[in-house]
Amino acid sequence: MRVDIPFEILFAIGILIFTLSLYIYGLIIKRLLPLIERKGIWILPVVGSIFLVLSAIIHFYRVLYFGRNLSIADPADLFPLIKGMLSANSLEAISILGAALLTLIGITIYYRWISR
């Protein structure tokens, strides 16, 4: 398995920009909540950004560890490596899903509060 470094760097930049935007969004919501006399939901996008950082860490662990080991593995060692890689892939996807759901819940609650 060959790792394409430019695309991995592009992925890292994209995840970092998206994480930063979610964090800034959470801080903006924190400043807007006193206007409608509510509290607390600003933490959901911030926790979502932490989940995105976790997913990026899992992704790079998967690429660096499993990508390197799959390229030099014996045929007898392929199944455990592929199983571990798919497990890490599932954790990465669950982390991205968690970030999206937390942000969506926060956006929905905020929208319902301001539309009343």
Phi and psi restraints in degrees (range 20) as a CNS / XPLOR table:
assign (resid 1 and name C) (resid 2 and name N)
       (resid 2 and name CA) (resid 2 and name C) 1.0 -105.9 20.0 2
assign (resid 2 and name N) (resid 2 and name CA)
       (resid 2 and name C) (resid 3 and name N) 1.0 130.8 20.0 2
assign (resid 2 and name C) (resid 3 and name N)
       (resid 3 and name CA) (resid 3 and name C) 1.0 -92.6 20.0 2
assign (resid 3 and name N) (resid 3 and name CA)
       (resid 3 and name C) (resid 4 and name N) 1.0 129.9 20.0 2
assign (resid 3 and name C) (resid 4 and name N)
       (resid 4 and name CA) (resid 4 and name C) 1.0 -92.6 20.0 2
assign (resid 4 and name N) (resid 4 and name CA)
       (resid 4 and name C) (resid 5 and name N) 1.0 99.0 20.0 2
assign (resid 4 and name C) (resid 5 and name N)
       (resid 5 and name CA) (resid 5 and name C) 1.0 -59.9 20.0 2
assign (resid 5 and name N) (resid 5 and name CA)
       (resid 5 and name C) (resid 6 and name N) 1.0 -45.2 20.0 2
assign (resid 5 and name C) (resid 6 and name N)
       (resid 6 and name CA) (resid 6 and name C) 1.0 -59.4 20.0 2
assign (resid 6 and name N) (resid 6 and name CA)
       (resid 6 and name C) (resid 7 and name N) 1.0 -38.2 20.0 2
assign (resid 6 and name C) (resid 7 and name N)
       (resid 7 and name CA) (resid 7 and name C) 1.0 -70.6 20.0 2
assign (resid 7 and name N) (resid 7 and name CA)
       (resid 7 and name C) (resid 8 and name N) 1.0 -33.1 20.0 2
assign (resid 7 and name C) (resid 8 and name N)
       (resid 8 and name CA) (resid 8 and name C) 1.0 -68.5 20.0 2
assign (resid 8 and name N) (resid 8 and name CA)
       (resid 8 and name C) (resid 9 and name N) 1.0 -37.9 20.0 2
assign (resid 8 and name C) (resid 9 and name N)
       (resid 9 and name CA) (resid 9 and name C) 1.0 -66.9 20.0 2
assign (resid 9 and name N) (resid 9 and name CA)
       (resid 9 and name C) (resid 10 and name N) 1.0 -40.2 20.0 2
assign (resid 9 and name C) (resid 10 and name N)
       (resid 10 and name CA) (resid 10 and name C) 1.0 -62.3 20.0 2
assign (resid 10 and name N) (resid 10 and name CA)
       (resid 10 and name C) (resid 11 and name N) 1.0 -40.7 20.0 2
assign (resid 10 and name C) (resid 11 and name N)
       (resid 11 and name CA) (resid 11 and name C) 1.0 -62.2 20.0 2
assign (resid 11 and name N) (resid 11 and name CA)
       (resid 11 and name C) (resid 12 and name N) 1.0 -43.0 20.0 2
assign (resid 11 and name C) (resid 12 and name N)
       (resid 12 and name CA) (resid 12 and name C) 1.0 -63.3 20.0 2
assign (resid 12 and name N) (resid 12 and name CA)
       (resid 12 and name C) (resid 13 and name N) 1.0 -43.1 20.0 2
assign (resid 12 and name C) (resid 13 and name N)
       (resid 13 and name CA) (resid 13 and name C) 1.0 -63.8 20.0 2
assign (resid 13 and name N) (resid 13 and name CA)
       (resid 13 and name C) (resid 14 and name N) 1.0 -43.0 20.0 2
assign (resid 13 and name C) (resid 14 and name N)
       (resid 14 and name CA) (resid 14 and name C) 1.0 -62.5 20.0 2
assign (resid 14 and name N) (resid 14 and name CA)
       (resid 14 and name C) (resid 15 and name N) 1.0 -44.3 20.0 2
assign (resid 14 and name C) (resid 15 and name N)
       (resid 15 and name CA) (resid 15 and name C) 1.0 -65.6 20.0 2
assign (resid 15 and name N) (resid 15 and name CA)
       (resid 15 and name C) (resid 16 and name N) 1.0 -40.4 20.0 2
assign (resid 15 and name C) (resid 16 and name N)
       (resid 16 and name CA) (resid 16 and name C) 1.0 -65.9 20.0 2
assign (resid 16 and name N) (resid 16 and name CA)
       (resid 16 and name C) (resid 17 and name N) 1.0 -40.5 20.0 2
assign (resid 16 and name C) (resid 17 and name N)
       (resid 17 and name CA) (resid 17 and name C) 1.0 -66.0 20.0 2
assign (resid 17 and name N) (resid 17 and name CA)
       (resid 17 and name C) (resid 18 and name N) 1.0 -42.7 20.0 2
assign (resid 17 and name C) (resid 18 and name N)
       (resid 18 and name CA) (resid 18 and name C) 1.0 -65.5 20.0 2
assign (resid 18 and name N) (resid 18 and name CA)
       (resid 18 and name C) (resid 19 and name N) 1.0 -39.5 20.0 2
assign (resid 18 and name C) (resid 19 and name N)
       (resid 19 and name CA) (resid 19 and name C) 1.0 -63.4 20.0 2
assign (resid 19 and name N) (resid 19 and name CA)
       (resid 19 and name C) (resid 20 and name N) 1.0 -44.7 20.0 2
assign (resid 19 and name C) (resid 20 and name N)
       (resid 20 and name CA) (resid 20 and name C) 1.0 -63.1 20.0 2
assign (resid 20 and name N) (resid 20 and name CA)
       (resid 20 and name C) (resid 21 and name N) 1.0 -40.1 20.0 2
assign (resid 20 and name C) (resid 21 and name N)
       (resid 21 and name CA) (resid 21 and name C) 1.0 -67.5 20.0 2
assign (resid 21 and name N) (resid 21 and name CA)
       (resid 21 and name C) (resid 22 and name N) 1.0 -37.7 20.0 2
assign (resid 21 and name C) (resid 22 and name N)
       (resid 22 and name CA) (resid 22 and name C) 1.0 -65.6 20.0 2
assign (resid 22 and name N) (resid 22 and name CA)
       (resid 22 and name C) (resid 23 and name N) 1.0 -39.7 20.0 2
assign (resid 22 and name C) (resid 23 and name N)
       (resid 23 and name CA) (resid 23 and name C) 1.0 -65.0 20.0 2
assign (resid 23 and name N) (resid 23 and name CA)
       (resid 23 and name C) (resid 24 and name N) 1.0 -45.0 20.0 2
assign (resid 23 and name C) (resid 24 and name N)
       (resid 24 and name CA) (resid 24 and name C) 1.0 -65.0 20.0 2
assign (resid 24 and name N) (resid 24 and name CA)
       (resid 24 and name C) (resid 25 and name N) 1.0 -39.0 20.0 2
assign (resid 24 and name C) (resid 25 and name N)
       (resid 25 and name CA) (resid 25 and name C) 1.0 -58.6 20.0 2
assign (resid 25 and name N) (resid 25 and name CA)
       (resid 25 and name C) (resid 26 and name N) 1.0 -43.6 20.0 2
assign (resid 25 and name C) (resid 26 and name N)
       (resid 26 and name CA) (resid 26 and name C) 1.0 -61.4 20.0 2
assign (resid 26 and name N) (resid 26 and name CA)
       (resid 26 and name C) (resid 27 and name N) 1.0 -40.4 20.0 2
assign (resid 26 and name C) (resid 27 and name N)
       (resid 27 and name CA) (resid 27 and name C) 1.0 -68.6 20.0 2
assign (resid 27 and name N) (resid 27 and name CA)
       (resid 27 and name C) (resid 28 and name N) 1.0 -35.8 20.0 2
assign (resid 27 and name C) (resid 28 and name N)
       (resid 28 and name CA) (resid 28 and name C) 1.0 -66.0 20.0 2
assign (resid 28 and name N) (resid 28 and name CA)
       (resid 28 and name C) (resid 29 and name N) 1.0 -43.5 20.0 2
assign (resid 28 and name C) (resid 29 and name N)
       (resid 29 and name CA) (resid 29 and name C) 1.0 -62.8 20.0 2
assign (resid 29 and name N) (resid 29 and name CA)
       (resid 29 and name C) (resid 30 and name N) 1.0 -37.0 20.0 2
assign (resid 29 and name C) (resid 30 and name N)
       (resid 30 and name CA) (resid 30 and name C) 1.0 -60.1 20.0 2
assign (resid 30 and name N) (resid 30 and name CA)
       (resid 30 and name C) (resid 31 and name N) 1.0 -39.3 20.0 2
assign (resid 30 and name C) (resid 31 and name N)
       (resid 31 and name CA) (resid 31 and name C) 1.0 -75.6 20.0 2
assign (resid 31 and name N) (resid 31 and name CA)
       (resid 31 and name C) (resid 32 and name N) 1.0 -26.1 20.0 2
assign (resid 31 and name C) (resid 32 and name N)
       (resid 32 and name CA) (resid 32 and name C) 1.0 -85.0 20.0 2
assign (resid 32 and name N) (resid 32 and name CA)
       (resid 32 and name C) (resid 33 and name N) 1.0 -24.1 20.0 2
assign (resid 32 and name C) (resid 33 and name N)
       (resid 33 and name CA) (resid 33 and name C) 1.0 -60.8 20.0 2
assign (resid 33 and name N) (resid 33 and name CA)
       (resid 33 and name C) (resid 34 and name N) 1.0 -37.1 20.0 2
assign (resid 33 and name C) (resid 34 and name N)
       (resid 34 and name CA) (resid 34 and name C) 1.0 -61.9 20.0 2
assign (resid 34 and name N) (resid 34 and name CA)
       (resid 34 and name C) (resid 35 and name N) 1.0 -23.4 20.0 2
assign (resid 34 and name C) (resid 35 and name N)
       (resid 35 and name CA) (resid 35 and name C) 1.0 -66.1 20.0 2
assign (resid 35 and name N) (resid 35 and name CA)
       (resid 35 and name C) (resid 36 and name N) 1.0 -31.6 20.0 2
assign (resid 35 and name C) (resid 36 and name N)
       (resid 36 and name CA) (resid 36 and name C) 1.0 -105.2 20.0 2
assign (resid 36 and name N) (resid 36 and name CA)
       (resid 36 and name C) (resid 37 and name N) 1.0 11.2 20.0 2
assign (resid 36 and name C) (resid 37 and name N)
       (resid 37 and name CA) (resid 37 and name C) 1.0 56.7 20.0 2
assign (resid 37 and name N) (resid 37 and name CA)
       (resid 37 and name C) (resid 38 and name N) 1.0 47.2 20.0 2
assign (resid 37 and name C) (resid 38 and name N)
       (resid 38 and name CA) (resid 38 and name C) 1.0 -128.4 20.0 2
assign (resid 38 and name N) (resid 38 and name CA)
       (resid 38 and name C) (resid 39 and name N) 1.0 165.3 20.0 2
assign (resid 38 and name C) (resid 39 and name N)
       (resid 39 and name CA) (resid 39 and name C) 1.0 -141.5 20.0 2
assign (resid 39 and name N) (resid 39 and name CA)
       (resid 39 and name C) (resid 40 and name N) 1.0 164.0 20.0 2
assign (resid 39 and name C) (resid 40 and name N)
       (resid 40 and name CA) (resid 40 and name C) 1.0 94.4 20.0 2
assign (resid 40 and name N) (resid 40 and name CA)
       (resid 40 and name C) (resid 41 and name N) 1.0 -30.9 20.0 2
assign (resid 40 and name C) (resid 41 and name N)
       (resid 41 and name CA) (resid 41 and name C) 1.0 -80.6 20.0 2
assign (resid 41 and name N) (resid 41 and name CA)
       (resid 41 and name C) (resid 42 and name N) 1.0 -6.9 20.0 2
assign (resid 41 and name C) (resid 42 and name N)
       (resid 42 and name CA) (resid 42 and name C) 1.0 -64.8 20.0 2
assign (resid 42 and name N) (resid 42 and name CA)
       (resid 42 and name C) (resid 43 and name N) 1.0 -21.0 20.0 2
assign (resid 42 and name C) (resid 43 and name N)
       (resid 43 and name CA) (resid 43 and name C) 1.0 -71.8 20.0 2
assign (resid 43 and name N) (resid 43 and name CA)
       (resid 43 and name C) (resid 44 and name N) 1.0 -24.2 20.0 2
assign (resid 43 and name C) (resid 44 and name N)
       (resid 44 and name CA) (resid 44 and name C) 1.0 -62.9 20.0 2
assign (resid 44 and name N) (resid 44 and name CA)
       (resid 44 and name C) (resid 45 and name N) 1.0 -49.0 20.0 2
assign (resid 44 and name C) (resid 45 and name N)
       (resid 45 and name CA) (resid 45 and name C) 1.0 -65.9 20.0 2
assign (resid 45 and name N) (resid 45 and name CA)
       (resid 45 and name C) (resid 46 and name N) 1.0 -30.4 20.0 2
assign (resid 45 and name C) (resid 46 and name N)
       (resid 46 and name CA) (resid 46 and name C) 1.0 -67.4 20.0 2
assign (resid 46 and name N) (resid 46 and name CA)
       (resid 46 and name C) (resid 47 and name N) 1.0 -42.8 20.0 2
assign (resid 46 and name C) (resid 47 and name N)
       (resid 47 and name CA) (resid 47 and name C) 1.0 -66.3 20.0 2
assign (resid 47 and name N) (resid 47 and name CA)
       (resid 47 and name C) (resid 48 and name N) 1.0 -35.4 20.0 2
assign (resid 47 and name C) (resid 48 and name N)
       (resid 48 and name CA) (resid 48 and name C) 1.0 -60.7 20.0 2
assign (resid 48 and name N) (resid 48 and name CA)
       (resid 48 and name C) (resid 49 and name N) 1.0 -38.3 20.0 2
assign (resid 48 and name C) (resid 49 and name N)
       (resid 49 and name CA) (resid 49 and name C) 1.0 -68.0 20.0 2
assign (resid 49 and name N) (resid 49 and name CA)
       (resid 49 and name C) (resid 50 and name N) 1.0 -32.8 20.0 2
assign (resid 49 and name C) (resid 50 and name N)
       (resid 50 and name CA) (resid 50 and name C) 1.0 -66.2 20.0 2
assign (resid 50 and name N) (resid 50 and name CA)
       (resid 50 and name C) (resid 51 and name N) 1.0 -38.8 20.0 2
assign (resid 50 and name C) (resid 51 and name N)
       (resid 51 and name CA) (resid 51 and name C) 1.0 -62.5 20.0 2
assign (resid 51 and name N) (resid 51 and name CA)
       (resid 51 and name C) (resid 52 and name N) 1.0 -37.1 20.0 2
assign (resid 51 and name C) (resid 52 and name N)
       (resid 52 and name CA) (resid 52 and name C) 1.0 -66.3 20.0 2
assign (resid 52 and name N) (resid 52 and name CA)
       (resid 52 and name C) (resid 53 and name N) 1.0 -39.1 20.0 2
assign (resid 52 and name C) (resid 53 and name N)
       (resid 53 and name CA) (resid 53 and name C) 1.0 -63.4 20.0 2
assign (resid 53 and name N) (resid 53 and name CA)
       (resid 53 and name C) (resid 54 and name N) 1.0 -41.4 20.0 2
assign (resid 53 and name C) (resid 54 and name N)
       (resid 54 and name CA) (resid 54 and name C) 1.0 -61.0 20.0 2
assign (resid 54 and name N) (resid 54 and name CA)
       (resid 54 and name C) (resid 55 and name N) 1.0 -42.5 20.0 2
assign (resid 54 and name C) (resid 55 and name N)
       (resid 55 and name CA) (resid 55 and name C) 1.0 -65.8 20.0 2
assign (resid 55 and name N) (resid 55 and name CA)
       (resid 55 and name C) (resid 56 and name N) 1.0 -35.3 20.0 2
assign (resid 55 and name C) (resid 56 and name N)
       (resid 56 and name CA) (resid 56 and name C) 1.0 -67.2 20.0 2
assign (resid 56 and name N) (resid 56 and name CA)
       (resid 56 and name C) (resid 57 and name N) 1.0 -38.9 20.0 2
assign (resid 56 and name C) (resid 57 and name N)
       (resid 57 and name CA) (resid 57 and name C) 1.0 -63.7 20.0 2
assign (resid 57 and name N) (resid 57 and name CA)
       (resid 57 and name C) (resid 58 and name N) 1.0 -44.3 20.0 2
assign (resid 57 and name C) (resid 58 and name N)
       (resid 58 and name CA) (resid 58 and name C) 1.0 -62.6 20.0 2
assign (resid 58 and name N) (resid 58 and name CA)
       (resid 58 and name C) (resid 59 and name N) 1.0 -41.4 20.0 2
assign (resid 58 and name C) (resid 59 and name N)
       (resid 59 and name CA) (resid 59 and name C) 1.0 -61.5 20.0 2
assign (resid 59 and name N) (resid 59 and name CA)
       (resid 59 and name C) (resid 60 and name N) 1.0 -47.2 20.0 2
assign (resid 59 and name C) (resid 60 and name N)
       (resid 60 and name CA) (resid 60 and name C) 1.0 -71.5 20.0 2
assign (resid 60 and name N) (resid 60 and name CA)
       (resid 60 and name C) (resid 61 and name N) 1.0 -31.0 20.0 2
assign (resid 60 and name C) (resid 61 and name N)
       (resid 61 and name CA) (resid 61 and name C) 1.0 -62.8 20.0 2
assign (resid 61 and name N) (resid 61 and name CA)
       (resid 61 and name C) (resid 62 and name N) 1.0 -44.4 20.0 2
assign (resid 61 and name C) (resid 62 and name N)
       (resid 62 and name CA) (resid 62 and name C) 1.0 -63.0 20.0 2
assign (resid 62 and name N) (resid 62 and name CA)
       (resid 62 and name C) (resid 63 and name N) 1.0 -45.1 20.0 2
assign (resid 62 and name C) (resid 63 and name N)
       (resid 63 and name CA) (resid 63 and name C) 1.0 -66.4 20.0 2
assign (resid 63 and name N) (resid 63 and name CA)
       (resid 63 and name C) (resid 64 and name N) 1.0 -46.7 20.0 2
assign (resid 63 and name C) (resid 64 and name N)
       (resid 64 and name CA) (resid 64 and name C) 1.0 -73.0 20.0 2
assign (resid 64 and name N) (resid 64 and name CA)
       (resid 64 and name C) (resid 65 and name N) 1.0 -45.8 20.0 2
assign (resid 64 and name C) (resid 65 and name N)
       (resid 65 and name CA) (resid 65 and name C) 1.0 -76.9 20.0 2
assign (resid 65 and name N) (resid 65 and name CA)
       (resid 65 and name C) (resid 66 and name N) 1.0 -56.1 20.0 2
assign (resid 65 and name C) (resid 66 and name N)
       (resid 66 and name CA) (resid 66 and name C) 1.0 -74.4 20.0 2
assign (resid 66 and name N) (resid 66 and name CA)
       (resid 66 and name C) (resid 67 and name N) 1.0 -35.1 20.0 2
assign (resid 66 and name C) (resid 67 and name N)
       (resid 67 and name CA) (resid 67 and name C) 1.0 -62.1 20.0 2
assign (resid 67 and name N) (resid 67 and name CA)
       (resid 67 and name C) (resid 68 and name N) 1.0 -43.1 20.0 2
assign (resid 67 and name C) (resid 68 and name N)
       (resid 68 and name CA) (resid 68 and name C) 1.0 -68.9 20.0 2
assign (resid 68 and name N) (resid 68 and name CA)
       (resid 68 and name C) (resid 69 and name N) 1.0 -44.7 20.0 2
assign (resid 68 and name C) (resid 69 and name N)
       (resid 69 and name CA) (resid 69 and name C) 1.0 -71.5 20.0 2
assign (resid 69 and name N) (resid 69 and name CA)
       (resid 69 and name C) (resid 70 and name N) 1.0 -32.7 20.0 2
assign (resid 69 and name C) (resid 70 and name N)
       (resid 70 and name CA) (resid 70 and name C) 1.0 -69.6 20.0 2
assign (resid 70 and name N) (resid 70 and name CA)
       (resid 70 and name C) (resid 71 and name N) 1.0 -28.2 20.0 2
assign (resid 70 and name C) (resid 71 and name N)
       (resid 71 and name CA) (resid 71 and name C) 1.0 -75.0 20.0 2
assign (resid 71 and name N) (resid 71 and name CA)
       (resid 71 and name C) (resid 72 and name N) 1.0 -21.8 20.0 2
assign (resid 71 and name C) (resid 72 and name N)
       (resid 72 and name CA) (resid 72 and name C) 1.0 -116.4 20.0 2
assign (resid 72 and name N) (resid 72 and name CA)
       (resid 72 and name C) (resid 73 and name N) 1.0 10.0 20.0 2
assign (resid 72 and name C) (resid 73 and name N)
       (resid 73 and name CA) (resid 73 and name C) 1.0 -79.5 20.0 2
assign (resid 73 and name N) (resid 73 and name CA)
       (resid 73 and name C) (resid 74 and name N) 1.0 150.9 20.0 2
assign (resid 73 and name C) (resid 74 and name N)
       (resid 74 and name CA) (resid 74 and name C) 1.0 -77.2 20.0 2
assign (resid 74 and name N) (resid 74 and name CA)
       (resid 74 and name C) (resid 75 and name N) 1.0 157.8 20.0 2
assign (resid 74 and name C) (resid 75 and name N)
       (resid 75 and name CA) (resid 75 and name C) 1.0 -58.5 20.0 2
assign (resid 75 and name N) (resid 75 and name CA)
       (resid 75 and name C) (resid 76 and name N) 1.0 -29.9 20.0 2
assign (resid 75 and name C) (resid 76 and name N)
       (resid 76 and name CA) (resid 76 and name C) 1.0 -72.1 20.0 2
assign (resid 76 and name N) (resid 76 and name CA)
       (resid 76 and name C) (resid 77 and name N) 1.0 -23.2 20.0 2
assign (resid 76 and name C) (resid 77 and name N)
       (resid 77 and name CA) (resid 77 and name C) 1.0 -94.1 20.0 2
assign (resid 77 and name N) (resid 77 and name CA)
       (resid 77 and name C) (resid 78 and name N) 1.0 -0.5 20.0 2
assign (resid 77 and name C) (resid 78 and name N)
       (resid 78 and name CA) (resid 78 and name C) 1.0 -68.5 20.0 2
assign (resid 78 and name N) (resid 78 and name CA)
       (resid 78 and name C) (resid 79 and name N) 1.0 -42.5 20.0 2
assign (resid 78 and name C) (resid 79 and name N)
       (resid 79 and name CA) (resid 79 and name C) 1.0 -61.0 20.0 2
assign (resid 79 and name N) (resid 79 and name CA)
       (resid 79 and name C) (resid 80 and name N) 1.0 -48.5 20.0 2
assign (resid 79 and name C) (resid 80 and name N)
       (resid 80 and name CA) (resid 80 and name C) 1.0 -63.2 20.0 2
assign (resid 80 and name N) (resid 80 and name CA)
       (resid 80 and name C) (resid 81 and name N) 1.0 -34.8 20.0 2
assign (resid 80 and name C) (resid 81 and name N)
       (resid 81 and name CA) (resid 81 and name C) 1.0 -68.2 20.0 2
assign (resid 81 and name N) (resid 81 and name CA)
       (resid 81 and name C) (resid 82 and name N) 1.0 -43.2 20.0 2
assign (resid 81 and name C) (resid 82 and name N)
       (resid 82 and name CA) (resid 82 and name C) 1.0 -65.6 20.0 2
assign (resid 82 and name N) (resid 82 and name CA)
       (resid 82 and name C) (resid 83 and name N) 1.0 -39.4 20.0 2
assign (resid 82 and name C) (resid 83 and name N)
       (resid 83 and name CA) (resid 83 and name C) 1.0 -63.2 20.0 2
assign (resid 83 and name N) (resid 83 and name CA)
       (resid 83 and name C) (resid 84 and name N) 1.0 -43.1 20.0 2
assign (resid 83 and name C) (resid 84 and name N)
       (resid 84 and name CA) (resid 84 and name C) 1.0 -65.3 20.0 2
assign (resid 84 and name N) (resid 84 and name CA)
       (resid 84 and name C) (resid 85 and name N) 1.0 -38.8 20.0 2
assign (resid 84 and name C) (resid 85 and name N)
       (resid 85 and name CA) (resid 85 and name C) 1.0 -65.7 20.0 2
assign (resid 85 and name N) (resid 85 and name CA)
       (resid 85 and name C) (resid 86 and name N) 1.0 -41.9 20.0 2
assign (resid 85 and name C) (resid 86 and name N)
       (resid 86 and name CA) (resid 86 and name C) 1.0 -67.2 20.0 2
assign (resid 86 and name N) (resid 86 and name CA)
       (resid 86 and name C) (resid 87 and name N) 1.0 -34.5 20.0 2
assign (resid 86 and name C) (resid 87 and name N)
       (resid 87 and name CA) (resid 87 and name C) 1.0 -65.5 20.0 2
assign (resid 87 and name N) (resid 87 and name CA)
       (resid 87 and name C) (resid 88 and name N) 1.0 -44.1 20.0 2
assign (resid 87 and name C) (resid 88 and name N)
       (resid 88 and name CA) (resid 88 and name C) 1.0 -65.0 20.0 2
assign (resid 88 and name N) (resid 88 and name CA)
       (resid 88 and name C) (resid 89 and name N) 1.0 -36.8 20.0 2
assign (resid 88 and name C) (resid 89 and name N)
       (resid 89 and name CA) (resid 89 and name C) 1.0 -63.1 20.0 2
assign (resid 89 and name N) (resid 89 and name CA)
       (resid 89 and name C) (resid 90 and name N) 1.0 -40.0 20.0 2
assign (resid 89 and name C) (resid 90 and name N)
       (resid 90 and name CA) (resid 90 and name C) 1.0 -65.6 20.0 2
assign (resid 90 and name N) (resid 90 and name CA)
       (resid 90 and name C) (resid 91 and name N) 1.0 -41.5 20.0 2
assign (resid 90 and name C) (resid 91 and name N)
       (resid 91 and name CA) (resid 91 and name C) 1.0 -63.6 20.0 2
assign (resid 91 and name N) (resid 91 and name CA)
       (resid 91 and name C) (resid 92 and name N) 1.0 -39.2 20.0 2
assign (resid 91 and name C) (resid 92 and name N)
       (resid 92 and name CA) (resid 92 and name C) 1.0 -63.4 20.0 2
assign (resid 92 and name N) (resid 92 and name CA)
       (resid 92 and name C) (resid 93 and name N) 1.0 -44.8 20.0 2
assign (resid 92 and name C) (resid 93 and name N)
       (resid 93 and name CA) (resid 93 and name C) 1.0 -65.8 20.0 2
assign (resid 93 and name N) (resid 93 and name CA)
       (resid 93 and name C) (resid 94 and name N) 1.0 -39.6 20.0 2
assign (resid 93 and name C) (resid 94 and name N)
       (resid 94 and name CA) (resid 94 and name C) 1.0 -65.0 20.0 2
assign (resid 94 and name N) (resid 94 and name CA)
       (resid 94 and name C) (resid 95 and name N) 1.0 -37.8 20.0 2
assign (resid 94 and name C) (resid 95 and name N)
       (resid 95 and name CA) (resid 95 and name C) 1.0 -66.2 20.0 2
assign (resid 95 and name N) (resid 95 and name CA)
       (resid 95 and name C) (resid 96 and name N) 1.0 -41.7 20.0 2
assign (resid 95 and name C) (resid 96 and name N)
       (resid 96 and name CA) (resid 96 and name C) 1.0 -66.6 20.0 2
assign (resid 96 and name N) (resid 96 and name CA)
       (resid 96 and name C) (resid 97 and name N) 1.0 -40.2 20.0 2
assign (resid 96 and name C) (resid 97 and name N)
       (resid 97 and name CA) (resid 97 and name C) 1.0 -62.3 20.0 2
assign (resid 97 and name N) (resid 97 and name CA)
       (resid 97 and name C) (resid 98 and name N) 1.0 -41.8 20.0 2
assign (resid 97 and name C) (resid 98 and name N)
       (resid 98 and name CA) (resid 98 and name C) 1.0 -61.6 20.0 2
assign (resid 98 and name N) (resid 98 and name CA)
       (resid 98 and name C) (resid 99 and name N) 1.0 -41.3 20.0 2
assign (resid 98 and name C) (resid 99 and name N)
       (resid 99 and name CA) (resid 99 and name C) 1.0 -62.9 20.0 2
assign (resid 99 and name N) (resid 99 and name CA)
       (resid 99 and name C) (resid 100 and name N) 1.0 -42.8 20.0 2
assign (resid 99 and name C) (resid 100 and name N)
       (resid 100 and name CA) (resid 100 and name C) 1.0 -66.7 20.0 2
assign (resid 100 and name N) (resid 100 and name CA)
       (resid 100 and name C) (resid 101 and name N) 1.0 -42.9 20.0 2
assign (resid 100 and name C) (resid 101 and name N)
       (resid 101 and name CA) (resid 101 and name C) 1.0 -66.8 20.0 2
assign (resid 101 and name N) (resid 101 and name CA)
       (resid 101 and name C) (resid 102 and name N) 1.0 -42.1 20.0 2
assign (resid 101 and name C) (resid 102 and name N)
       (resid 102 and name CA) (resid 102 and name C) 1.0 -62.0 20.0 2
assign (resid 102 and name N) (resid 102 and name CA)
       (resid 102 and name C) (resid 103 and name N) 1.0 -43.3 20.0 2
assign (resid 102 and name C) (resid 103 and name N)
       (resid 103 and name CA) (resid 103 and name C) 1.0 -66.4 20.0 2
assign (resid 103 and name N) (resid 103 and name CA)
       (resid 103 and name C) (resid 104 and name N) 1.0 -41.7 20.0 2
assign (resid 103 and name C) (resid 104 and name N)
       (resid 104 and name CA) (resid 104 and name C) 1.0 -63.7 20.0 2
assign (resid 104 and name N) (resid 104 and name CA)
       (resid 104 and name C) (resid 105 and name N) 1.0 -40.4 20.0 2
assign (resid 104 and name C) (resid 105 and name N)
       (resid 105 and name CA) (resid 105 and name C) 1.0 -63.5 20.0 2
assign (resid 105 and name N) (resid 105 and name CA)
       (resid 105 and name C) (resid 106 and name N) 1.0 -44.9 20.0 2
assign (resid 105 and name C) (resid 106 and name N)
       (resid 106 and name CA) (resid 106 and name C) 1.0 -61.9 20.0 2
assign (resid 106 and name N) (resid 106 and name CA)
       (resid 106 and name C) (resid 107 and name N) 1.0 -43.3 20.0 2
assign (resid 106 and name C) (resid 107 and name N)
       (resid 107 and name CA) (resid 107 and name C) 1.0 -64.1 20.0 2
assign (resid 107 and name N) (resid 107 and name CA)
       (resid 107 and name C) (resid 108 and name N) 1.0 -43.0 20.0 2
assign (resid 107 and name C) (resid 108 and name N)
       (resid 108 and name CA) (resid 108 and name C) 1.0 -64.2 20.0 2
assign (resid 108 and name N) (resid 108 and name CA)
       (resid 108 and name C) (resid 109 and name N) 1.0 -45.1 20.0 2
assign (resid 108 and name C) (resid 109 and name N)
       (resid 109 and name CA) (resid 109 and name C) 1.0 -63.1 20.0 2
assign (resid 109 and name N) (resid 109 and name CA)
       (resid 109 and name C) (resid 110 and name N) 1.0 -45.5 20.0 2
assign (resid 109 and name C) (resid 110 and name N)
       (resid 110 and name CA) (resid 110 and name C) 1.0 -62.7 20.0 2
assign (resid 110 and name N) (resid 110 and name CA)
       (resid 110 and name C) (resid 111 and name N) 1.0 -42.2 20.0 2
assign (resid 110 and name C) (resid 111 and name N)
       (resid 111 and name CA) (resid 111 and name C) 1.0 -62.4 20.0 2
assign (resid 111 and name N) (resid 111 and name CA)
       (resid 111 and name C) (resid 112 and name N) 1.0 -42.5 20.0 2
assign (resid 111 and name C) (resid 112 and name N)
       (resid 112 and name CA) (resid 112 and name C) 1.0 -66.0 20.0 2
assign (resid 112 and name N) (resid 112 and name CA)
       (resid 112 and name C) (resid 113 and name N) 1.0 -35.9 20.0 2
assign (resid 112 and name C) (resid 113 and name N)
       (resid 113 and name CA) (resid 113 and name C) 1.0 -66.7 20.0 2
assign (resid 113 and name N) (resid 113 and name CA)
       (resid 113 and name C) (resid 114 and name N) 1.0 -41.7 20.0 2
assign (resid 113 and name C) (resid 114 and name N)
       (resid 114 and name CA) (resid 114 and name C) 1.0 -82.9 20.0 2
assign (resid 114 and name N) (resid 114 and name CA)
       (resid 114 and name C) (resid 115 and name N) 1.0 -15.2 20.0 2
assign (resid 114 and name C) (resid 115 and name N)
       (resid 115 and name CA) (resid 115 and name C) 1.0 -93.0 20.0 2
assign (resid 115 and name N) (resid 115 and name CA)
       (resid 115 and name C) (resid 116 and name N) 1.0 4.3 20.0 2
